[in-house]
Amino acid sequence: MSVDYTACPSPAFVLEEGRLRKNLELLQQVEQEAGVSIILALKAFAMWKVFPLVGQYLSGATASSLHEARLIFEEMGVKAHTYSPAYLPGELEALLGYSSHITFNSIKQYQDHRVQLAAFPHKVSPGIRVNPEYSTVETDLYNPAVPGSRLGEMLGAFDGNLPAGIEGLHFHTLCESGAEDLEKLLAAFEQRFGHFIPQLKWVNFGGGHLITRKDYNVPLLIKLLRDFRARYGVEVILEPGSAVAWETGVLVASVLDIMESGGIKTAMLDVSFTAHMPDTLEMPYRPAIEGASDPVEGLPRYRLGGISCLAGDYLEEYSFENELQVGDRVILKDMIHYTMVKTNHFNGVSHPCICRWREDGHLEVIKTFTYSDYRDRLS
């Protein structure tokens, strides 16, 4: 059943529940056929109202902070696989209570917390993040294997030995990547760290596996995972970020004004790219828009302007099938993964509602933001 965007408030993030379920079904199929654990990465998708649905299909979730771990524990009812580049003083005790696994970014950090970890009344499996020194990611902002990376230890830091008590290794140098990229990354990981694997209980392949993209080579992924498990006999964990909520929803916006300056028309929207879609400016990432395309000769073209006062709060021109008018809806596609978790209240601009288009065709407005949401962030 197609979504009636005219029935949605504006601005609003709108998740399609049916599309989310379809992604989860594919991820569960990979879990079952490959014999691995696939877990949700909250850094990409933290819409906790649908955690009960996610929990029906996936094996858990991964956290990068105390708040994420607590949200997983309270709203999904499981303990988190936790990793952070550095743990804040005074938070580790609480974090361990919400975690089943904890990965340290450095050997020193593990050694500093080892006594506290061993004394904790419940078993939490410790691991180390490693840097295989290989990545196919071209954007440095998203590449954990750039020279001088602060994320994970290189082989030389181990001085030939796995620290006593370590039960797992974690690597993550992919970003919206294919199975072919994982194949090359695995070769680099095994070349550097393969001699440690027989001493381990688990290996976490990190995120960046865009399994639900239409052209993703799922059979190759399953083969890689099965072969790895056959070689080493360890538990394998994947924590894809974008894949869970890939192409599951949109950001609904409306045209507030049409401006023209220097021969360029700008459609002013009721959303902000810097506040609501920062990746469109940081990455930069150019979202697809329903009924629009890159500029085409003979079709109306518009920049899309955000509502904040930042001079660069806009996207370069798109062509539309018809002239835009004040009040028209502009539907920005694939805005659920990573986008919602990165929103901010810059300029105090009106924040998009969060909605769910249920499989029965019913629109549920889950969250409407008010002045107090903006005020209470600061003091």
HELIX and SHEET records of a PDB file:
HELIX    1   1 TYR A    5  ALA A    7  5                                   3    
HELIX    2   2 GLU A   17  ALA A   34  1                                  18    
HELIX    3   3 TRP A   48  VAL A   50  5                                   3    
HELIX    4   4 PHE A   51  GLY A   55  1                                   5    
HELIX    5   5 LEU A   66  GLU A   75  1                                  10    
HELIX    6   6 LEU A   92  GLY A   97  1                                   6    
HELIX    7   7 ILE A  107  ALA A  119  1                                  13    
HELIX    8   8 ASP A  140  TYR A  142  5                                   3    
HELIX    9   9 LEU A  155  PHE A  158  5                                   4    
HELIX   10  10 ALA A  179  PHE A  193  1                                  15    
HELIX   11  11 GLY A  194  GLN A  199  5                                   6    
HELIX   12  12 VAL A  218  TYR A  232  1                                  15    
HELIX   13  13 SER A  242  ALA A  245  1                                   4    
HELIX   14  14 PHE A  273  HIS A  276  1                                   4    
HELIX   15  15 ASP A  279  GLU A  282  1                                   4    
HELIX   16  16 MET A  340  LYS A  342  5                                   3    
HELIX   17  17 PHE A  346  GLY A  348  5                                   3    
HELIX   18  18 TYR A  371  ARG A  375  1                                   5    
SHEET    1   A 8 ALA A 292  SER A 293  0                                        
SHEET    2   A 8 TYR A 314  PHE A 320 -1                                        
SHEET    3   A 8 ARG A 301  GLY A 305 -1                                        
SHEET    4   A 8 ILE A 264  LEU A 269  1                                        
SHEET    5   A 8 GLY A 249  SER A 261 -1                                        
SHEET    6   A 8 ALA A  12  GLU A  16 -1                                        
SHEET    7   A 8 CYS A 353  TRP A 357  1                                        
SHEET    8   A 8 LEU A 363  LYS A 367 -1                                        
SHEET    1   B 9 SER A  37  ILE A  38  0                                        
SHEET    2   B 9 GLU A 235  LEU A 238  1                                        
SHEET    3   B 9 TRP A 202  ASN A 204  1                                        
SHEET    4   B 9 GLY A 168  HIS A 170  1                                        
SHEET    5   B 9 SER A 125  ARG A 129  1                                        
SHEET    6   B 9 SER A  99  PHE A 104  1                                        
SHEET    7   B 9 ALA A  80  TYR A  83  1                                        
SHEET    8   B 9 ALA A  61  ALA A  63  1                                        
SHEET    9   B 9 LEU A  40  ALA A  41  1                                        
SHEET    1   C 6 ALA A 292  SER A 293  0                                        
SHEET    2   C 6 TYR A 314  PHE A 320 -1                                        
SHEET    3   C 6 ARG A 301  GLY A 305 -1                                        
SHEET    4   C 6 ILE A 264  LEU A 269  1                                        
SHEET    5   C 6 GLY A 249  SER A 261 -1                                        
SHEET    6   C 6 ARG A 329  LYS A 333 -1                                        
END                                                                             
